[in-house]
Amino acid sequence: MSTTLQDSVGNADIVTAFKSAMGRFATSVTLVTTSDDTDTPHGLAATAFSSVSMDPASVLICINRSASASPVIKKSGFFCINMLQSQHERICQIFSQSDLREQRFTEGDWETGVNGTRYLVDAQAAIFCEVAREIEHGTHTIIVGNVIDVVTHSAEQPLIYMAGRYRSLSSNH
Ligand SMILES: Cc1cc2nc3c(=O)[nH]c(=O)nc-3n(C[C@H](O)[C@H](O)[C@H](O)COP(=O)(O)O)c2cc1C
């Protein structure tokens, strides 16, 4: 779709327009998990996830440097992407609100995978990665990870996030 003069925005409004545009971009939701050197698990909800390459099998995540798990991922060098199902909305809220941080890993069926990283047993898939590259940009770090293990579960309904709301593929609104 081309941008008309009327639709285009000046620099002052670009962040507002960008947020509005991204609100139209429906994504699956993941939990990024990792653990520290005392084996304590850490994590956050993240939609900024993409596959990068099949050779090597690799992914990227974009993590705000202010997120409590950010320094832990960088230090441990490992993380896991848990692809959420629609029934995981409550767990996702826990992993996306700082005041609920103490409740993380207390709800849901968690197991320990490669390198001691926790994964959600009924996530659609859990992709375990080793950090290969870190690129700082703005407030975030783009973390590229090489895939070292994958656990899959029956694919049911992905948890979708769009325009500030959780949705499932079957919803019409
Ligand atoms: C749907 C959704 C997607 C999010 N995606 C990201 C993301 O991709 N990267 C990120 O750094 N934070 C993302 N966040 C924000 C973090 O989950 C949130 O700030 C979290 O509380 C950070 O952990 P902390 O409170 O322990 O610092 C997202 C939040 C929501 C609700």
The ligand as an ORCA input file, in Angstrom:
! r2SCAN-3c Opt
* xyz 0 1
  C       2.310     -8.886     24.599
  C       3.616     -8.346     25.143
  C       4.769     -8.440     24.380
  C       5.990     -7.978     24.876
  N       7.109     -8.110     24.099
  C       8.300     -7.695     24.586
  C       9.474     -7.879     23.812
  O       9.450     -8.414     22.699
  N      10.660     -7.456     24.352
  C      10.728     -6.861     25.587
  O      11.827     -6.492     26.012
  N       9.626     -6.688     26.349
  C       8.421     -7.101     25.884
  N       7.295     -6.952     26.637
  C       7.392     -6.319     27.953
  C       7.905     -7.272     29.052
  O       7.234     -8.527     29.027
  C       7.684     -6.629     30.438
  O       8.255     -5.346     30.459
  C       8.248     -7.455     31.591
  O       7.617     -7.033     32.782
  C       9.751     -7.328     31.747
  O      10.199     -8.084     32.847
  P      10.566     -7.420     34.287
  O       9.308     -6.809     34.797
  O      11.015     -8.584     35.121
  O      11.653     -6.403     34.028
  C       6.061     -7.396     26.158
  C       4.882     -7.281     26.930
  C       3.675     -7.756     26.429
  C       2.421     -7.647     27.253
*
